[in-house]
């Protein structure tokens, strides 16, 4: 029996025992709601899951037993839950033990950018302490002068008039017997976007809102529970050093107003005032919700690579574009009151910082306290930057500044490596993305991101955020899913309403179920998805959606649509209906399956009828979709609306349009995934490689990814005007939780090796190949409980020195079909295999 420590919902600590009925299998990585040892979750019947490890081929879990106790010595008679031995192969289960309760919360409020503090005594040795807290907009909490967490920019994004996120922290080690002080600082965040100081940039405008703190500190000692809540005993000041913390425009910090030791008993807070009590609902009517999304943290430190003098001052170049902070050290030679200004930028124009892509002016200001060296770094917002220009009166050194990369701390679960340095570079930069919550990225990039990071907990939180953003009122908008969530600003027309953005609600749900197998994400969001489909139905005329939309955003020159808006809108509508059909199937609702199947068929027929062109005549056979361009043909083929008799002709038209641009992509972000899927599905990996690596600019100003990287880009450009990978590792199309895995190496002429790995919900999967002298060595790992299908184009396949047709441990079946492109299919059980393949 293996005992693994696990924490469940922010209300109790417990130990969980997982017993698996196979001697060679060990359970590991026990998680709650997709998170390891969370201190706070919202679900009262959370999903528990675990991964399995074995060294023996073909192992499977046949049964399990879960036991939960409120202490580690309570397993002789578990007081919270004991499932008994259950015969089941699934490596997850929903909590069905004793009812889990939540914590009460209390609120306070003030009407300026404040510091809060509360002093209290602890008269015993603390055994356990938890802090439950939220602050609007951005908060940092300290106990006795020490930060309670290394999380930054909490509590996270939400539609505040519907949901207010809170966090839970373990602060046991920060409390001491005797005097204690809890302190909280609050910045505006995105919650308060009123007019910023010195006319800094703002993305949108809100009315002035008071910063709000709501917290409850609970600690236990001598078996007695005690609490410190945010109430009228707290004190506050608005005379601190933070003068501005505009989410889009920048910070203003006056070090002369710093208050030493303000969050400890050594601080002087004698002139502070009692905090105002906020009696209304937080954020309007928002309900408290424990965020299980991975915390934002500083994950990497970057040193500056170059410093030059420009008209703006001294320009530092970090050598890479990143989302995060900079920190700058000042030598103390200037007198108190000297103001230093920092201008961050992602790019340069004429050698100086350009903010045309982020909004302008964005800057941070720091006023020196004087007398000694000082250090300043942004803390209450983040920048997208590669450069920062500083207007110091002295010549700074390259070592005076560092950069801090900030990202969500999702566990990294996947890797990719090839023999091609460009492809490796392209993979490295794909985790840098947009600032606003543009929803199309969540489904267009899901496979790419999920193969690198664990998105289970993030996905649950995202679904809640999208649901909150759905329009609930209005004859013309009820059910609408906007293009961004949370919807902090209501954009006009096409920037608010496009089916390829709004359909993220069902397309991300599909991905979450396929990867992690939790049916709750299907059922809990079903009514929301139906409401959105009803909205799209009201927009459609004869199953076609014309009107506003973002089309194939980023296509061509990035400004002029190259594919009709109606076609991309209707494609998104079709994808949404198809997703609803699949979701209904997973929920075993046959009536709904038929309903959505009929709708998807109607939309597909309408798309084909309206935009298909049969240009066949006596001398040529040609068929294509609107404009005979890459996007139109790729979207039609990918959606499956092309009649079988025309599929080869349309694909030929697609290849011709690619060749006509000398292999430069003309598609935008909506059609790009479709283009790649269609080419890969028809054996066009060589075409994909050419499109990725076309040098320079085309005659019409088109570019490939290699062009942008060659110019020094370290993040993917939004416009190119100026997944699965070659290892073959991928989940089967109809698989759930990676229970069926395809291993089909893509042997591209420009590669001699490729590898990738993915930590599936049940264990590690990997694939790596190397080609030498026409012999392919292919190493794979199949996780416990899964089955692998290895597809190879070969004249002979060996495993463990034997022909795979010879019966051996782990080989479940072998099928050879000389008529198929991949003529060998080898079905294997779990654990590791090494194939030697003589290439056909």
N, C-alpha and C positions, 0 to 999 in steps of 0.2 A: 504494500500500500504506500502511495506517495502523498504526503501532505504538503499542499501549497498554500501560502498565505494569500489572502484576498480580502479586500475591503469592499463593503457594499454601502448603499446610499447615505453618506453624510449624516447618518443618524446612529450608526453603531459600527463597531469594528467587529469582525468575525474571522474565524478560520474556516476554510472550505476544504473538504477532503474530496478528491476525485479518485475513485477506484475503477480501473479499467481491466476488463477480464481477458487479458492476453499477457502472458508472463513477460514477453519481450517488449511490450509497449509501455512507454512512460508518458503520462500527461504532463504538459508544461504550459506556461504562458496563460494562466487562467485570467479571464477578463470579464468585466461587467459593462454592458452596453458598449462594447468595443474598446474599453479603456482598462488598462492595468491599474489596479488599486486606486480607483477614484475616491475622492473625499466627498464629492457631492454629485448626485444625479437626480433627475426629475422623476424617472419611472418608479412606480411602487411595486411593479413586478418585472424587474430588470432581466434582460437576457444575459445568461452566463455562457461562456464559450471557452474552449481550450484547444490547444494544438497537441498533436501526438508525435512521438518519436520512437523509432524502432531501427534496429540494425539487421532485421531479418526480412528477406523478400516476401512480398505477398501478404504481409500482416494487415489485419483489419481489426478495429474495435468491434466487439460483438455485444458488449453490454457496459454499463457504467453505474456508479452509485455516487450521489452527491450528499455530503453531510455538512451542515452548517451549525456552528456553535458560537456563542457570544464571547467565548474565550478559548485559548488554545488547549486548555486542559479539560474541555467539556465534551470530548468526542466519545467517551464511554456511554453517555446519554445525551446526544445532541439536542439542545433546547430550542433551536430555531428551525431545523429542517433535516430530514433524512429521507431520501427518495426510496431507500431500499434498492436492491439490485434490479436494474431495468434492462431488458434485452433491446438494444437499439444501437445502430451504427453512427447516429448523428453525434457530432461533438459540440453540441450546444443544447441548452434547455432554459425555459423561462422559470423565474423564481415562483415557487408555489409553497413556500414555507410560511412561517409566522408573519402576520401583517407588519409591514415596515412603515413607521410613522415619520413625519417630517418635523422641522423646527418652526416655531413661531418667529416672526420678524418684527422689528420696530424701526420707525423712521424718524429722521430729523432733517432739517434743511436750513440753508442760508441763502442769501441773494447776491453773492459775489464770488470771485475766485478765491477760495479760502484755504487755510490750514485748520484742521480740527484736532482736538486732543482731549483725552479723558484720563484722569489719574485714579487709580484704585489700588486697594491692598489685597494681597493674597496671604492668608494666614496659615498656610499648610504647604506641604510638598505636592506639586502638581503631578498627577498621574497621566492625565490626558487633557488636551486643550484643542479646540477647533474655533476658527474664526469664519463666520458666514457674513459676506459683505458684498455690497455693490456701491458704486459711486458714479454719478452722471455729471459729465461725460466720461473722463478717464481718471482712475484713482490709483494711488499707491499707499499701502498701509505699512506702518512700522510699529514694532513693539520694543520698548526700551532702547530706541535708537537703531534697531536693526530691521531690515526689510523682512516682511513675513513670507516673501516668495521671490523667485527670480522671474516671475511672469511680468510682462510689460504690456502697457496699453490696455489693461483690463477695464471693464469686464467683457468687451467684445461687441460686435455689431448686432443690433436687433431693431425691429419696428417698435419703438419705445412706447407708443400709446397702446400696444398690444402685449408686448413682452419686455420685461426688464430682467436681464441676465444677472445672476449673482455667482460668486465663487466661494469655495470652501478651502481653507488652508489649515494644515496641521501646524500649530504654534506651541506645541508642548515644550519644546526646548527653549523658547524665548521668554517664558514666564518665570519669575523668581519669587521666592517667599519674601514678603515685605511689599515695598512700594513698587508699582508698575505704572507705565504710561503707554497708552495706545494713541498713535497719531495717524492722521490720514490727510494727504494732499490731493486736491482735485483740479483737473484741467477741463477745458470745455469739451474736448473730443468732437465727434461729429454731431453730438446731441445739441450743441448750442452754436449755431452758425450766424450769430449776429454780426454787426459791422465790426471788423477787426481793427486793432490799433494801427495807426500810420498807413491806412488804406491798403493793407495787405490783400492779397487775392482771396476771394471766396467763391467756391463752386456754385453755391446756392445760398439763399437767405432764409433764416428762421427768425421768429421773434426771440427776444432775449429771454433765456430760461435760467432759473436759479440752479447752481450746482447743488446736488442732493447726495447725502450720505445715508446709508441704511446698513446697520451692522448688528451682529450679535456674537459676542465672544463667550464661549462656554468652556468651562474647565472643571475637572473632577479631581478631588483629593479627599482622602480619608473616606471614600465611598459616597461623598456628597457632591451633587452637581451645583455649580454656581454660574452666574451669567453677568455680563457687562453689556448692556444694550445702548444703542445710540438714542439718548434721551436728553432732557433738559439739563443734566449735570455736565454735559460736554461744553467745552469752550472753543471759541474760534477767533481768528484774526483775518483781516483783509489787508494787513500791512506787510505781507510777506514779499519775497523777491520776484514772484512770477506775475508779471504785468499783463502778459498776453499768451494764450496758448491756442491760436487759431488752427483748426485741423488742416485746412488747406493752405493757409497763408504764412504760418510760422510762429515762433515764440519770441517773447521779449522778457529778458531776465536782468534784474538790477541787483548785482551781488552786494551792494551797499545795504540792502534791506534784508539780507539773510539773517535768520534767527538761529544761533547755535543751539544744538542739543534740544530742539523744540519737541522732539518725540521721546524724550527721556526725562527722568526725574532731576537731571542736572540743568535743564533749561529754565529760562526765566519767561514765564507766560503771565506775569502779573497784570499786564495791561490788556489781556485778551478779554473778550466779552462772551456772555452766555450764547450758545448757539440758538438760532431760531428753530422752533418746532414746526415742521412741515406736516400739515394735517390732511392734505389732499392725496389722491392716488398718485403714485410715482409715475412720472412720464405721461400723465393724463389718466389713463385707465389700464396701464400695463400690469400684467400679472407677473409675479416673480417666477423665474424659471432657472433651474440649475443648469448651467452650461456644461455639457460634456465635450464640447469641441476642444481639441488640443490647444493648450495655451500658446500664446505668442511669447517667444523668448529670443534673446541674443544667442545665435547659434555659431557665429564665426566672427573673428576679428581680422580686419584687412588693413594692411599698412599702405601708406601712400607710395606711389611709384615714381612720381615726378612733381616738381614744383617749378613754376615759371612766373614771371612778373607780367601782368596784363593791366589794362586800363581799370579793371575792377579791383585790383590789388594783387595779392599773391594767390595764384591758382594751383590747387592741389589736384592731382589726378590719381585715383585709386586703381585705375587699370581695369575696372570691371563695374558694370552697372548693377546696382543692388538696391533693395528696399531696406531702409534702416536708419541708423544714426551716424553722426560723426562726433568726435570729441577732440577739443582743441586745448592745448596747454599754452598759457601766456606767461611771459618771463617776469612780469611784475615791475618792469621799468617805467610804465606809464602811471600817472597819478590817478587817484580815485576819481570816478566820474567819466573817464574816457570810455567811449562807446565803440565797440567792435561790431561790425556787420558781416554776416556770413550769407553768401549767395550759393545755394546748391543747384545743380543742374545735371541732367542726364546726357547732354550733348553740348558741343561748342559750335558757334558760328563766328567766323572771323577770329578765332582764338579766344573768344570770350563766352561766358556761360549763356546758353539760350534756354529759355523756359517756355518756348512756343508750344511745346507738346504737353505741358503740365498746367498752364495758366500762370499769370504773372501780375504783380510781383510777389515772389515767395522769398522770404528772407528771415533770418533770425538775428536778434540783437542781444548783445551782452554788455552791460556796464560794469566796469572794473570797480572792485572794492579798494584796490591799491595796496601797497606796502609789501606784498609777497606774491610769489607765483600763484596763479589761479588756473583752474580747469573748468571748461564749460562744455556741456554736451546736451543736445536736444533730448527731451524725455517725454513730453506730453503729446507728441505727434511723431510721424515718421516721414522721411523723404524718399523719393526715388532719385538716386543720384549716382554719378560716377565722379563728378567734380564738385569742389567747393572753393569759392573765392573769398578771401579774407582781407579786409582793408586795414591791416595793422600798420602802425607807424614805424615798426621795426621789421627787419627781415627775418621771418620765421624759418625754422629748420624743417626738413622733410619729416623728421621724427616727432614734430609737434602735434601731428594729428593722426588719428586712427579712425577706421570705419567699423561699425558694428552691424552685421547682417541680422535682420529680424525675420523670422518665419514661424509659422505654426509648427509645433513640435510633434507632428505626425511621425510615427515610427517609420523608418526607411525599411522597405520590405523587398525591394527589387534592385537589380543591377543590370547594366548592359555594357558590353565591351566588344569591340571589333578590331580587326587589323587595319582599319581605315581611320586616320586621325581626325578627318573632317566629321565623319559620322559620330565619333566619340565626343567631339566638341559640340555638335548639334544636340546630343543627348544631355550634355552638362547644363545647357542654358534653358532647358524647357520648363524649369520650375519657377521662372521669373515671369510674372504676369501683371494684370491690370490692378488698379486700386479699388475702383468701385465694383460692386457685386454684379457685374454683367453676367447674366445667367447662361448665355449660350456656351461660355467657356466650360461651365460645369459638366455639360454632357458631351460637347465636342472633344474635350481633352480628358474625359474621365478615364478611359482605358490607359492612356499614357501616364496620368498621375497615379492611378490606382496600382499600376505595375511598379511604381517607385515608392509610393507612400501608402500607409494604411489609412483608408478614407472612411472606415465604418463609423466611428464616432462623429467625425466631421460631417458625414452624410446625414446622420440623424438630425444634427443641429441645422444643417442646410435646409432640410425638408420643412422643419419648423419655421425657419426664416422665410422661405418661399410662401408657405401657407399664410403667414402673417401679412405678407405683402399683397395678397389677392384682394382685388376690389370687391367690397361687400355690398355696395349700394350703387344706385344709378341705373336707369333704363339701358343706357348705352355701354356701361362699363362693368356691370355686375359679373363677377367670375373672371375678369381679366387678370392674367398674371403679367405684371409689367416686366420690362427688359432688365431691371435691376432689383435686387432684394438684399437688404431692406431698401425701400423706395423713399429715400430721404428728400428727393426732389421729384416732382411730377414733370417729366420731360414732355415736350410737345410731340404730338402725332407719331411719326415713325420711330422716334427715339424712345417711345414708351411701349409701342404695340407692334410686335412681330412674332408670328407663330414659331419661328425657329429659336426665339429667346424664351417665350412663355412656355413652350412645350418641354422645357427643362424639368418641369414638375413631374411628368411621367417618364421622361427618358432617363433622368437620374435615378428615379425609383427603380426602374428596370435594372440599371447597372448595379445598384446597391443589393438588390435581391440576387442577381446572378453571381456577384462576388461573395456575398456574406450569408445568403440563405435565410434571412429573417423575414417571415411573411408579414410581420406587423407593419413594416414600411409600406407594404402594398395596401393592406386593409385600412390603416389609419389615414392614409392620404387619398383613398379612393373617391370620397365625396368631393374633395377639393379638385381632383382631376376631372371628374364628371362636370363640375361647375365650369371649369375652363373649356371643356369640349362644348358645352352648351353656348358659351360665349363665342367660340370660333364658329359654331353653327349659325349663330345670328349674323356673323360677319360674312359668311359664305353666300354666294349666289350660284345655284346649280353646281354645288360642291367645289367651287373655285373661289379663292379669296384674293380679290384685287385690292386696290386702295393703298394705304400707307404701309410701309415696311422698310427694313434696312437692306433688303435685297441680299446679294452675296457680298457682304461687307468686306472691304479691302481688296476687291477684285480690280484687275487692270491698273489704272493709275490711282486707285483708292478713292476716287471721287465720283466718277461716272459709272453707274451700274452697267454691267455688260450682259446681264441676264434679266428678263422681265421680272419686276417685283411680284407680279401675280404668280409666276412660276415658282419662285422661291417660297412665297407665302403658302402656296398650295402644296408644295413639297413638305413644308413644316406641318401643315394640317394633316397630310397623309401619314407622316411619321408619327404624329400624336395618336391618330386613330389606330395605326398598327400596334403601337405600344399598348394602347388600352385593350386591344384584343389579346395580346400576350399576357398582360397583367390579369385580365379576367380568367384566362386559362389557368394561370398559377393559383388563382383563388377558387378554382373549380366552379365557376359560375358560367354554365353553358349558354344560358340565355343572353348574358352580356357578351360572351364570345361571338355569338352569331350577330348581335347588334353592331358591334364594332367591326366585324368582318365585312358586313354589308356596307357600312359607311366607308371603310378603307377602300373597298372595291369601287365604290361610286366616285370617290375622290381620284383614285388612280386612273379610272377611265376618263374622267373629265380633264385631268392633266394631259393625258396622252392625246385626247381629241383636240384640245385647244392649241398645243404647242408642237405637235409632231408634224414633220414634213417628209413625205415620200417623194423623193426627187428621181425616182427610177424612170428611165425612158428606154428607147430602143437600143441605145449604145452604152449607157452607164446604169449601174445600180447603186443608188445612194439614198440613205435615209438618216435623218438627224432631227434634233429638236431646236427650238428657236435660236436663230443666229448661227447655228452650226459651230458653236464654241464649246470649249472644254466644260464649262460649268453646266450648261443645259444638258448635254449628253451624259455627263457623269451623274447628275442628280436623277435623271430618268432611269438610267441603268441601275443605279444603286437602290432606288425605291422599288424596283421590280415591276414597273408599270409598262415596260416595253414588251409588246407581244413577241413570243418566241421566234416567229419567222423574221423579225426585224432586228433581233439582238446583235447578230454578227455584223450587220450593216451599220448599226448605230455605233458599235464599238470601233469599227473601221473608221468611221467619221471622227470619232474621238481621237484615235491615233493620228489621223491626218491633221487635225487641228493642232495637236501637240507638235507634230513635225513642222507645221507651217510657222510656228513661233520659235523654231530651232530649239525646242525642248524647254522653253521658259514657261512657267506656270502663269496662266491668266486668271485662275480662280481666286476667290476670296475665302474667308474662313468657313463659310457654310458649305461650299462645294468641295473644299480641299479634302476632308475626310472621305467623301464619296468618291472622289477621283482616285485616292490611294487605294480604297477598298476594291474598286472596280479593276484597276490595273493589277493589283496583287492577286485578285481572284481569277484573273485570266492570264496569269504567268508573266506579267509585265514588270517584274522587279527591276529589270535592266532599264526600262523607261523611267521608273521612279528615280533611280540613281542618277540618270542623266538630267532629270528635271531639278534634282536637288543641287547638282554640282555644275550647272551651266555657268561658264565664266563671264565676268563683266556684266554689262548691260546690253539688252537687245536693242535693235534699231528704234523700237518704239518706247524704250525706257523701262522695259520689264527687267526684273532681277530674280535671281535664285537665292536660296539661303546661303549658298557658298559665297555669293557676292557680298552680302551683308556681313558675314563673318570675316571675310577677307578685308573689309574696311574697319575691322576692330569691334564689331558689334558683340556685346556679351549678354544680350537678351534678344528675344525674337522681336523683329520689327512688326508693328501693326500692319503696315503696308509694305508690299514688295515692289514698289516703284522706285526706284533708285537702288509604335505600338507593339507592333508585336516584335519587330526586329528580325534580323537574319538568323538568329539561333533557332527559330521555329517554335519556340515555347508559347503556347496559347491555350486558353480554355476552350473547350468545344462549344459550338454555337448554342446548344440546348442544355448545357451543363449548369449546375447550381453549386456554389461553393467550391468550384474547381474539382468536382468529383470525377470528371472525365477531361483529360488533358491531351491536347495534340502536340506532337513533337515532329515538326516537318521543316528541316533546315532549308534555308534559301541560299543556294550557292550562286552568289553573284561574282561575275568575272573580276571585279575590282577587290574582292575580299579573299583572304586565305584562312581567316578564322573569325569566329563570332561566338559570343556567349551571353547568356542572361540568366537571372535567377528571380524567383518571386516567392515570398513567404506567404503561402496561401492560408486561409483560415484554419486548415488542419495540419499544416506543416510545410517544409521547404520543398520547392520544385525548382529544377534548374536544367539547363541544356547548354552544351558547349561543343562546337565542332572545329576541327582543323583539317585542312586538305593538303595532302602532300603526295606527289607522284600518282595522282588519280585514285588515291586511297583516302577515304574519309573516316576519321576517328570521331565518333559521336558519343559523348558522355551525357547521361541524363539521370535525374533523380525524380522519383515519383513519390509524393507524400503518402503517408499511411492513410488508408481509406479511399484513395483515388485509384483510377485506372488510367494508364497511358496508352495512346495509340501513336506508334512511330511510323511515319510515312516516308519512304525512301525510293529514289529512282536508282536502281542498282542491278548488277548482274549477280552479285552474291553478298549475303549479309551474315556476319559472324558476331556472336556474343559469347564472351568468356572462352574464346578459342574454338567454339563449336558453331556449326551452321545452325541458324535459328530454327530451321525446320526439325532439328533433333530436339526431342522433348527434354526440357530442363526446368529447374526451379524458377518461378516467376514469369516464364513465358506462357501466356494464356492461350494465344492463338496466332497463327501466321497465315496471311492470305497473299497470294501472288497473282496479279492480274497484268499480263503483258500489254494489254490494251490501255491501261491507265497510265497517266503521266508519272505518278508516284506508284510504281508497280508493286512494291513491297509494303504491306501493312502488318506491323507486328504489335500485338496487344499484350501489354505487360502489367503486372501488379506493382506493388509499392517497392520503394527503396531504390538502389542504384544499379545502373547497367552501363556497359561500355561496348558499343558496336563498332566493328570494323567493316567498312562498306566499300566494295569495289564498284566505282561509279560506272553507270551505263554509258 
